[in-house]
């Protein structure tokens, strides 16, 4: 009889086999050429069966899907702000799935709650927080949404019970910030029209003098400033808003300061960025995505709140059937927007054990060095122009005679690299993201050789 234990053993063996096949595939073909969804619908066995399939049939279907899935692991994936495949992080992720702990109480999660708290305390301390609290969420957008809820409840303490009362709330954020800010304002009933976009300077950083003026004018007009969102590592340019100056503005006016450090938080490991993070201890809340630069699988985001008790004030609900500990610190569900919550902490904790803090310092410094190398390669390549000096890990450039979108598509179609394009100062650019510490210097140089090859082909065409 095929017991559950036997099935699990076979499944884990299949996992090892499929991963090995994937790695072999990546060695030969690092980038999967783009395939239209209509073609995959015709080719892949995706339909759900009425009768369960055999082990071999399941394996074959999985194998086909894995082969067709774009790879984010090799050193030729520069498309998003995540990438790579770190074995210890994968191990932690697999164990989290096998243990199947929901992270709402110590009663069901045990030590998983303790190691989650350890991560929250350590990451907050790196930002200058002391007696803070936090929660893990499924992504930076949800962390930022939660921060906006807490800021709203701090600004309007009775709103949670009585609902919207006509108060005209305002949120201020850089014009270069993430799209989740206006999206969250819509969710919360604040309204996208009440998100004030503050212009950025030539380096992509919020202009704080304009911020202060906008807040003062809104107060005079009867609006209530709810939150200022500062971006620590913008999505395209990787720019850092001036934290200390924003803190001065917010403290003088009693406005909640949130830092969206989903991308840039990990740069705190690099001493070269110490001055950039000055003032982070004065923020009221901070988002930090570990799945972006810390090498852990998606998703793994942390929201930290400087003042303890704020999360529970916004998210706690009476549930005697669930929260049965007298000490609330062992009930993380009372501080979360979720009830059932996946264990995203174990993979980060496991990877941190492997690297150590010193290893993460070296890892982060290496990524910055790769970005600087890429900028040098742009400068040295005829026909390429570096749009801006890289603020962190994204390198934006243009190519003479070739549209950025065309170049990006051609590189992927040729199986050479996956890279994205964006807009900087109103002009389209190629955005190269150097976020995988496993990328080699040779691979970076190879990217530009490949780009020159594509440029020549496009010029001939």
N, C-alpha and C positions, 0 to 999 in steps of 0.2 A: 504493500500500500504506500502511495506517495504522500507521506506526512507533510505537515506544514513546515517542519524543520528541514526536511529533504528539499521541498520546493524552494525555501529560502536559500539553501546552499546552491542549488542549481541556478537560481536567479542571480546570485552574487557572482557565480562563475560566468554567467552570460554577460553581466555588467563588465567584468574584466575583459572578456573577449571583445565586446563591442567597443569598449574604450581603446583597446589595443588596435583594433581595426581602424578606429577613427584617427588615432595618432599616426598610423602608417599612411592613411589617406592624406593627412595634413603634410607629411614629409614630401609626398609626391606632388600634391596639389593643395598648397596652403590656403588658397582662396577658391571658394566655390563660385563659378560664374552665375550671374543672376539668371533665374529661370522664371518665366511668367507663371502666375498662380494657376492659370487655366491648364497649362502643360502639366504641372504637378498633380492637379486634380485628376487628369487623365491617366497619369503614370503610377501614382502611388496608391497602394491598397488601404485607403483611409476609412472605408465604410465600416460601420459597427455591425457585428454579426448577431444573429438571433441565438445561435448556439456557440458556446465557448470554444475557442480554438486550442489546439494542442500547443505544447511548449515550443516545438519547432516552428509551427505556424506563427506564433506570437514573435518568436525570435526573428523570423524572416521579415515580418512587417516592420518591426523595430529597426532592423538593419537598414531597410530601404529608407525609412524616415531619417535616421541618423545620417546616412550618406548624403541626403539632399539638404540637410540643414546647414546654413552658413556657419562657418567656423569663426569663433572669436578668440581662439587660443594662440595660434602661431604669431610670430613677430611681424606679421604683415597685416594685422588688423588694427587700423588707426581711425576707425569710423565713429566710435562712441567713447564716452568717458569711463569705460570699463574694458577689461580684457585680460587674457591670460588664463592659466589653469594651474593653480597651486595645489599640490597633492594633499598637504595637511588640511587645507581649507575644505577640499572635496571630502576628505575623510570625516571631518566634523559635520558636514552637511548630510552625508549618508547616515551617520549615526543619529543625527537629529531626526531624520525620517524614520529610522528603525525604532528609536525609543518612543516616538510619537507623543511627546509631552506637550500639553497645552500650557502656555506660560501665564496662567492667571493666578495660580496659588502655589505656595510651597508644598501643600499637601499632595498635589499631583506631579509637581515638577522637581521637588527636592533640591539637590545641589545645582540644578540648572538655573534656578532663581538666584542663587548665591554668586555664580560666575557671571550672570548677567549684571548683577549689581556691581561686581568688581570692575567690569568693563565700563559701565556708566560712570563710576567714580573716577577711574583712571583717565578716561577721555575728557571728562569735565575738568579734572585737575590740570590737564594739559592746556585748557583754555583759560585757566586762572580761577575757576570756580572752586568753592570750598565745601560748604554744607548744602550741596545741590541735590537734585533728583532727576530722574529721566525715565525714558521708555524706549523700547525698540519698536519700529514700525516697518511696514512693507514698502519702504521707499521714501526718498526725500520729499516728494510731493505730499505724502501723508504726514510726514513730520512737520512740514511747513503749515499744512492745514491745521494740525493740532496746536501748533504755536499760535496761529491766528485765533483759534477758539479760546485759548487761555488768555491771550491779550484782550480779546473782546470781553471776556468775563471779568477781567481785572478792570477794564474801562467802564463797563456797565454791570455792576455786581448783581442787579436784580433781573437782568435780561434772561438768564438761564431758566428762571422760574416763570416769569411773566410774559416772555416773548418780546418781539420787537415793539418798541413804543414810539417809533418815529424819530429817534435820535439819529442824526445824520453823521455816521461814522466815516472816517477817512483812513486809508492805508497808503503809505508812501514807499515807493520802491524805485530802483534805478530803471531807466529805459532799457538797460542791458540785462535785467534780471530774468529769472526763469518764468515760463508761461504759467506755472502752477499758482502764482500769486493772484492774478485776476481770476483764474479759474476757481480758486478757493473763495475769493470774495463773492463770486456768484453763488457758490454752495451755501455760504453763511447768510445770504440775504443782505449783505452789505451793498452789493451791486458793483459790477465791473466799472461803471462810470465813476465810482468813488475810490478807485485806485489811481493815485496821482503818480504819473511817471516823471521822475526827476532825471534831467539830462546827465550824460556822462562826459568826462573830459576826454582828451585825445588818447589817454591810456585806457579808457573804458571804465573809469571809476566815477561813482556818483559825485556830483558837485554839491558839497554840503551847504554852501552859501545859498544856493537855490532851494535846497531842502528847507532850511530855516525860514526863508521868506515864504515859501508855500504853506508851511504850517501856520505861521503867524497870520497870513491872509485868510486862511480857512477858519481859524479861531474867530477872527473879526467878523467873518461871514456867517457864523453860527454853526459851523461844523465841529465835530469832536474828533480830534486825532486819536486813532486807536493804536496804530503800530507803524514803526519804520522798519522796513526790511532791507538789511544790508547784505550784499552778495559777496561772499568770500570765495572767489574763483568763479567768474562768469562762464557760461556755457561755451561761448565762442572764443572770446579773447583770453579767458582765464584770468581776468582782472580782479583785483581786490579793492572793494570800497574802503574808504578811510575810516576804520573802526573808531578810533579815538575821537575824531571830529564829529562823527555821527552820535557818539555817546554824549558829547558836550551838548549837542542840539537837543537830544532827547531828555537828558537830565534837567536841563533848564526849563523844559516845558512839560515834564511829567508824562512823557510818551514812552510806551513799551518799545524797546529795541530788540529786534530779532536778527540773528545772523544766519543766513542760509549758506552754511559752509559745507553743503552736500559734496561739492567737488573739492574745494580748497582746504577743508579741515585737516586732511592728512599732511598738508605741507607744513603743519606745525612741528613735524618731526625734523624738518630741515632748519638748522640754525640760521641759514641765510634769510629766512623769513620771519625771524624773531621780531623785528621792528614792525613788520606788516601786521602782526597779531596783537600789538600793543593796544590795550583797551578792550580786548575780548572779555576780560573779567567783569566789565561793566555792562555787558549785554544782559538782557533778561532771559533770553532763550537762544539756543544754538542747535542747528541741524548739522549732522555729520554722517555722510554715507560711507560706510566701510566697504561696500561693494564696488565703489569706484576706484579708489587708489590703494586699498589695503589688501587686494588680491583675493577676496572671498567671493564665492558665487552669489549671484543675485538671489534675493534682495537682503540687504542688511543696513538699515538706517537707524540712527540714534537721535532722539530729541532730548536735550538737556535743559532744565529750567533752574535758574540760579536760586530762586526762593522755594524752599520746600513747602509742600502743601498745595501748590497751585494746580498741579495735575489732578489731584483728587478732588479739588473744588470744582473742576470742570467736567470730570469724567466718572466720578464715583456714583454708583446707584446701589440701593439696598438690595442684597441678594443673599439671604441667609443660607440658601441651598448651596451656595458656592463659596462665599468668603467666610471661613470658619476659624480664622486665626485671630487672637486678641491683638497681636502686634501687626499693624497695617503694613509695615515694611516688607512682610512676607506675603503680601497679597498684591503683586504687581498689576493684577487686573483692575484694581481700583484706580490706577493711574493711566489706563490705556483706553484708547478709542474703541478697541476691540474687546470681545469676550474671548472666544477661542482664538488663540494666537500661536503661530508656529514658532519653534525655537530657532531664532536666527542668531542667537548669541554663541552657540557652541562652535560653529565653524570659525568665527572670528577669534574666540578664545583659543581654539586649537592652533590656528595659524600664528597667533601671538606667542604661544608657547614655543612654536618652532623657530620663529624669527627672533624673539626677544625684542625688547624696546630698541636695543642697539641695532638689531637687524632691520627694524623698520626705519630707523634713521638712515642707515646705509641704502636701503631700498628706495626711499623717497629722494635722497640726494642723487641716486643714479638716474631716476626718471627725469629730474630737472636737468642733469647733465646731457641726457639724450635729447631733450628739447633744445638745449643750447647748440648741440651738435647739428641738429636738423636745421636750425636757423642759419648756421654757418654754411651748410650744404646749399641752402637756397641762395645765399649771397654768392656762392662760388659757381652756381649753375647758370650758364648763359640763357637768357630768355625767361628767367624767373625773377620775381620781385617779392621781397619780404615786405608784407603790408605793415606789420607792427613788430617791434621787438617783443618776444614772448614774455608775458608776465608770469607764466607758470609752466604749464605742460602742453599748451596748444600752440601750434605754429601756423599762422595764416599767411598764405602767399598766392600770387597770381602767376599765370603763364602766358607769355606773349602769343596771341593768335589762337589760343585754345580756351574755350569757356570752361570754368571750373567743373560744372556738371558733366560736360563732355569728357574731360580728363578723368574724372572719378569713375564714370561708367566704363570708359575704355580700360582702365586699370583692372577693374573687377571682371569685365568680360574676358580679358586676357589671362585671368587667374593670377595676377601679379600682386594686387593689394586691394584692400577695401578701405576707402577713405571718404570722408564726407565733404560737403561744401556748405557755405553759409554766407551771411551778409555782414560786412564790416564797413561802417561809414557809408552805407547805401550802395556798396559795390559788392558783387559776388566774388568769393574767394574760396580757395581750397583750405579746409581746416584739418590739419594733421594733429591727431591726439596721441601723445607719447605717454600712455598710462600703464603700459605693461612693462614691469621691471625686467621681465625675461627677454625683452627685445635686445638684440645685440647692436653694437655700433656698426657692424658690417651690414646688418639688415636695414638700418637707417640709410646708410649710403646707397645700398642696393635699391631702396625705394626711389631715390632720385635718379638713379641710372634707368630704372624702369620708366619713370615719368618722362625722361628725355627720349627714350625709345618710343613711347606713345606719342609724344609731341612730334617727333619726326614723321611717324606714320600719318598723323592727322594733317601735318603740313603737306605731305605728298598727296593725300586724298583730296 
